[in-house]
């Protein structure tokens, strides 16, 4: 079952990593692998939400989502979107950005390096808001309880995450301004950092508002789904065989694509903390997107992976780490490998904590059964 569901993902992974090593060497292999792991981990919640919506469609529209939808997800958000970010930041056309990356990699690198403060400020603010909104919210399960519980209480203060993010942006901009004034030959890009950072904050607020709208719509759809199942039972039909089709399924498909794009922002922007190479980025994020689709199918067919309750925490701590790193790299250089490994270590630690929790719960359950039987 696992091989059947993840077969294409395994194949794309092998081809993508082999191509990266052959074309650019072992450094590219490592960066692409790290990007793939990060994309899968950061998009875990995406797969869970996708599965909840996909199960409402009939078989035809499920296939449409898993074929045409993957093209939109991989080539739209994971390939085109990074190019657009580079093009806007470097003030060149998207096609010119790709041509430069292929034909004049040194000039492309200079353009991206020059545009990096804007990219880092935009992405750092976007990712920081994701992390802060998560850490300031009360949750049923806490991973680092000593930290998360006090912060959740602080989170009751309105707009606290926005205030903290803006303070971080001001500190970053002042650091840039101070360095420019004390170092000869360095242009003052503090204004660019402030503008890009505010743009990242506004983008997050818009995307988050869109996600909230979709969540409300999903709750309404769930109510209609329940009514539809009840009607199917009254008519003597199997409710599990009744899936949305026609116009309803089409709009649900569009809904899924927009939602997927919203979820993709964190992975795409976080990738800039690891590399500016658009082809490495596209390969790593594309491989990750394949696994998100496969995981969606797996969840629809087998159930859910929500048992790993700390994985979401680890993914958000990784997002927070990437946000801080992006803001730091506005002024200071950090190794790509170190940047990538921080996120992977946090996610791996949260996964292992989830496994230990599940084992402890299973052991306590067995102990209770033994006590009752005795």
C-alpha positions in Angstrom: 0.0 0.0 0.0 2.8 2.4 0.9 4.8 1.6 -2.2 1.7 2.1 -4.4 0.8 5.4 -2.8 4.3 6.9 -2.6 5.9 5.1 -5.6 5.9 8.2 -7.8 7.3 10.3 -5.0 10.1 7.8 -4.4 10.9 7.8 -8.1 10.9 11.6 -8.5 13.1 11.9 -5.4 15.7 9.5 -6.8 15.7 11.2 -10.2 15.8 14.7 -8.7 18.6 14.0 -6.3 20.6 12.2 -9.0 20.2 15.1 -11.4 21.2 17.6 -8.7 24.4 15.7 -7.9 25.2 15.2 -11.6 24.6 18.7 -12.7 25.9 20.8 -9.7 27.7 18.4 -7.4 27.2 17.1 -3.8 26.5 20.5 -2.3 23.4 20.7 -4.5 22.5 17.2 -3.6 22.6 18.1 0.1 20.7 21.4 -0.3 18.0 19.7 -2.4 17.6 16.9 0.1 17.2 19.4 3.0 14.7 21.5 1.1 12.7 18.3 0.3 12.6 17.3 4.0 11.6 20.9 5.1 8.9 21.1 2.5 7.4 17.8 3.5 7.5 18.7 7.2 6.2 22.3 6.8 3.4 21.0 4.5 2.2 18.2 6.9 -0.8 20.3 8.0 -1.5 21.0 4.3 -1.9 17.3 3.6 -4.2 16.8 6.5 -6.5 19.6 5.4 -6.4 18.5 1.8 -7.4 15.0 2.8 -10.4 16.3 4.7 -11.6 18.1 1.6 -10.6 15.6 -1.0 -12.6 12.8 0.5 -15.8 14.8 -0.3 -15.1 14.6 -4.1 -16.0 11.8 -6.3 -13.3 9.6 -7.9 -13.1 11.7 -11.1 -12.4 15.0 -9.3 -10.0 13.3 -6.9 -7.9 12.2 -10.0 -8.1 15.7 -11.4 -6.7 17.1 -8.1 -3.9 14.5 -8.0 -2.9 15.1 -11.7 -3.6 18.6 -12.8 -3.4 19.8 -9.2 0.2 18.5 -8.8 1.3 20.4 -11.9 -0.2 23.6 -10.5 1.4 23.0 -7.1 4.9 22.0 -8.4 5.3 24.3 -11.4 3.1 27.2 -10.2 4.0 27.7 -6.5 7.3 25.8 -6.3 8.9 26.9 -9.6 7.3 30.1 -10.9 6.7 31.8 -7.5 10.4 31.8 -6.4 11.4 33.2 -9.8 8.8 35.9 -9.5 10.2 36.8 -6.0 13.7 37.1 -7.4 12.5 39.0 -10.5 10.6 41.6 -8.4 13.4 42.0 -5.8 16.2 42.3 -8.5 13.9 44.5 -10.7 14.2 42.2 -13.8 11.7 40.2 -15.8 10.9 36.6 -14.8 12.3 35.2 -18.1 15.4 37.4 -17.8 15.9 36.1 -14.2 15.8 32.5 -15.5 18.1 33.3 -18.4 20.6 34.9 -16.1 20.5 31.9 -13.8 21.3 29.6 -16.7 23.6 31.7 -18.9 25.2 34.2 -16.5 25.1 32.6 -13.0 27.7 35.1 -11.6 25.6 38.1 -12.6 22.5 36.3 -11.4 24.1 35.7 -8.0 25.2 39.4 -7.8 21.6 40.5 -8.5 20.2 38.1 -5.9 22.8 39.1 -3.4 22.0 42.8 -3.9 18.3 42.0 -3.6 18.8 39.7 -0.6 18.0 42.3 2.1 14.5 42.8 0.6 13.9 39.1 0.1 15.1 38.3 3.7 13.0 41.1 5.3 9.9 40.1 3.4 10.3 36.4 4.0 11.5 36.8 7.6 8.5 38.8 8.6 6.1 36.4 6.9 7.6 33.3 8.6 8.0 35.1 11.9 4.2 35.9 11.9 3.4 32.2 11.3 5.6 31.2 14.2 4.3 33.9 16.6 0.7 33.2 15.8 1.3 29.5 16.6 3.3 30.0 19.8 0.9 32.6 21.2 -2.1 30.4 20.9 -3.3 27.9 23.5 -3.2 24.3 22.4 -4.4 21.0 23.8 -0.9 19.5 23.5 2.4 21.3 24.3 5.8 20.1 23.3 8.1 22.5 25.3 5.5 23.1 28.0 7.9 25.4 30.1 8.0 27.8 27.1 4.7 27.3 25.3 2.3 27.6 28.3 3.5 31.1 29.5 3.6 32.4 25.9 0.1 31.1 25.3 -1.1 33.2 28.2 0.7 36.2 26.8 -1.0 35.6 23.5 -4.3 36.8 25.0 -3.0 40.3 24.4 -4.5 41.6 21.1 -2.1 42.0 18.2 0.9 40.9 20.3 2.4 38.9 17.4 2.2 41.9 15.1 3.9 44.1 17.7 6.7 41.6 18.3 7.2 41.2 14.6 7.4 44.9 14.0 9.9 45.3 16.8 12.1 42.6 15.2 11.8 44.5 11.8 12.8 47.8 13.4 15.8 46.2 15.1 16.9 44.7 11.7 16.5 48.0 9.9 18.4 49.9 12.6 21.2 47.4 12.4 21.5 47.8 8.7 21.4 51.6 9.0 24.1 51.6 11.7 26.4 49.3 9.7 26.0 51.5 6.6 26.9 54.6 8.5 30.0 53.0 10.1 31.3 51.2 7.0 32.5 53.0 4.0 31.2 51.9 0.6 28.0 50.2 2.0 24.7 51.6 0.8 22.0 52.3 3.4 19.2 49.8 2.7 17.3 50.3 5.9 14.4 51.9 4.0 14.3 48.9 1.6 14.3 46.5 4.6 11.4 48.3 6.3 9.3 48.5 3.1 9.9 44.8 2.3 9.3 43.8 5.9 5.9 45.6 6.0 5.0 44.0 2.7 5.7 40.6 4.2 3.6 41.4 7.2 0.7 42.6 5.0 1.0 39.5 2.8 0.8 37.3 5.8 -2.3 39.0 7.1 -4.0 38.7 3.7 -3.1 35.0 3.4 -4.1 34.3 7.0 -7.4 36.0 6.4 -8.0 33.9 3.3 -7.2 30.8 5.3 -9.6 31.8 8.0 -12.3 32.3 5.4 -11.6 28.8 4.0 -11.8 27.3 7.5 -15.2 28.8 8.0 -16.3 27.7 4.6 -15.0 24.2 5.4 -17.2 24.1 8.6 -20.2 25.1 6.5 -19.4 22.4 4.0 -19.1 19.8 6.7 -22.6 20.7 7.9 -24.0 20.3 4.3 -22.0 17.0 4.0 -23.7 15.7 7.1 -27.1 16.6 5.6 -26.2 15.0 2.3 -25.2 11.7 4.0 -28.4 11.7 6.0 -30.4 12.1 2.8 -28.4 9.3 1.2 -29.2 7.0 4.1 -32.9 7.8 3.8 -32.8 7.0 0.1 -31.1 3.7 0.8 -27.7 4.7 -0.7 -24.2 4.1 0.7 -23.1 7.6 1.9 -19.5 6.8 1.3 -20.2 6.4 -2.4 -21.8 9.8 -2.8 -19.1 12.3 -3.7 -19.4 15.9 -4.8 -19.4 16.3 -8.6 -20.1 18.9 -11.3 -20.0 22.6 -10.3 -19.7 21.9 -6.6 -16.6 19.7 -7.1 -15.1 22.2 -9.5 -15.3 25.1 -7.0 -14.0 22.8 -4.3 -11.1 22.0 -6.6 -10.3 25.7 -7.0 -10.7 26.1 -3.3 -8.1 23.4 -2.7 -5.6 25.0 -5.2 -5.9 28.4 -3.5 -5.6 26.8 -0.1 -2.5 24.8 -1.3 -0.9 28.1 -2.5 -1.6 29.7 0.8 0.1 26.8 2.7 3.0 26.9 0.2 4.2 30.3 1.2 6.1 29.2 4.2 8.0 26.5 2.4 8.9 28.7 -0.6 9.9 31.7 1.4 11.8 29.5 3.9 13.8 28.1 1.1 15.4 31.5 0.6 17.0 31.1 4.0 18.8 28.0 2.7 19.7 28.9 -0.9 19.1 31.6 -3.6 19.6 29.0 -6.4 16.2 28.9 -8.1 16.8 25.5 -9.7 17.9 23.8 -6.5 14.9 25.5 -4.9 12.5 24.2 -7.6 13.9 20.6 -7.3 13.7 20.4 -3.5 10.3 22.0 -3.2 9.0 20.0 -6.1 10.0 16.7 -4.5 8.4 17.9 -1.3 5.2 18.8 -3.1 5.0 15.3 -4.5 5.1 13.8 -1.0 2.4 16.2 0.1 0.2 14.9 -2.6 1.0 11.2 -1.8 0.5 11.9 1.9 -2.9 13.4 1.0 -3.9 10.2 -0.8 -2.6 8.1 2.1 -4.7 10.0 4.6 -7.8 9.7 2.5 -7.4 5.9 2.1 -5.9 5.0 5.5 -6.9 7.5 8.1 -4.8 10.2 9.7 -1.2 10.7 11.0 -2.4 13.1 13.7 -1.0 10.7 16.3 2.3 12.5 15.9 1.0 15.5 17.9 4.4 17.2 18.3 5.3 17.2 14.6 3.3 20.4 14.0 5.2 22.1 16.9 8.5 21.0 15.4 7.6 22.4 12.0 6.6 25.7 13.5 9.8 26.0 15.5 11.6 25.3 12.2 9.7 28.1 10.7 10.6 30.4 13.6 14.3 29.4 13.2 14.2 30.2 9.5 12.5 33.5 10.2 15.3 34.6 12.6 18.0 33.3 10.3 16.5 35.3 7.4 16.4 38.5 9.4 20.0 37.9 10.6 21.2 37.3 7.0 20.1 40.8 6.1 23.4 41.8 7.6 25.4 38.6 8.3 26.2 35.5 6.3 25.2 32.1 7.6 26.1 28.7 5.9 23.3 27.1 3.9 24.0 23.7 5.4 23.8 25.0 9.0 20.5 26.8 8.1 18.9 23.7 6.7 20.1 21.3 9.4 18.6 23.5 12.2 15.1 23.0 10.8 15.6 19.3 10.1 16.9 18.7 13.7 13.9 20.5 15.2 11.5 18.5 13.1 13.2 15.2 13.8 13.2 15.9 17.6 9.5 16.7 17.5 8.9 13.4 15.6 10.9 11.4 18.1 9.0 13.0 21.0 5.7 12.1 19.3 6.9 8.5 19.0 7.9 8.3 22.6 4.6 9.8 23.7 2.7 7.2 21.7 4.7 4.4 23.2 4.1 5.7 26.7 0.4 6.0 26.0 0.3 2.4 24.6 2.2 1.1 27.6 -0.1 2.8 30.1 -3.1 1.5 28.2 -1.7 -2.1 28.4 -1.0 -1.6 32.1 -4.6 -0.5 32.7 -5.9 -3.5 30.8 -3.7 -5.9 32.8 -4.8 -4.3 36.1 -8.5 -4.7 35.1 -8.1 -8.3 34.0 -6.3 -9.1 37.3 
